[in-house]
Amino acid sequence: MEAGDVKLEDSLVAEKEISDVAEAWDEVSPVDEKPRSDNEGGLRNADGLSGTSIADESDYLGERASRAEGGEKIYLCHLCDYKTKYPGQFKAHKKTHPREKLFMCGQCSYKTDRPGLLEQHVRVHTGETPFSCELCDYKTTRLRNLKAHETTHTGEKPFLCDQCDFKTSYQGQLKIHNRVHTGEKPFVCDECDYKTSYQGKLKLHKRVHTGEKPFGCDECDYRTTQQCHLKMHKSIHTGEKPYTCDQCEYRTCRLGHLKMHYRVHTGERPYACDQCDYKTRNPSHLKIHVRRHAQAHTRR
């Protein structure tokens, strides 16, 4: 057995010993606990240091809950003096106490502070997809993903935006959508000033700097940075034009072209020159027009 395999095995053993203790960091579920002796039970953490017992799993996470007068639950942090009656605020507070990433993958550089996440990650290497949909062939590595997928059959969209009509089956999608309203752009290019709200767009943008074009046409030398561009390109070879105008016989291989074409019927000209009254339905035409202003200015 290689050294890397030993490290992975040890990490998974530690995961089984402390079970889902660390998962409570994701979802606060306070419990009423009786006072326990500091020496009660015992647990070895992944780094070999003495920890708390499984019975004290809430304290292991820096989480305790007690009842104030009237039965109200109070969330207490044992790492500092913080306390609150709101579970959401307590969950946010716990993030101010970053935990060491003790659980390491033996096959790559991945490490985490949660044993449950390590177990999920290992499935990337093994290909294991233990969670299956009963209504279709969908399989996944995570129970959370399966539950979200099942809503595609029921039509349920429980996650609602409180600022518009957007709703979705996925909590993560709602979080991303909220950036439309906040203007947040947390993903920043480290080689230029580019910022975006979406991690996937940053990944695509970086190919501008690397020159990477991973998607290639199997009928010619065309290569591109995005799979959707390759799909559009292939229509040149097939002659396929799937996008059709419902008001005339216009057909195109690109959805963007169809949207621009509709402006012929609506009369919409959303692209306006800020130096004269010129308006157009095509952004490329506006660029050409603005260039003429610049050329006229240099000739003066």
Order of alpha helices (4+ residues) and beta strands (2+ residues): alpha-beta-beta-alpha-beta-beta-beta-alpha-beta-beta-alpha-beta-beta-alpha-beta-beta-alpha-alpha-beta-beta-alpha-beta-beta-alpha-beta-beta-alpha-beta-beta-alpha
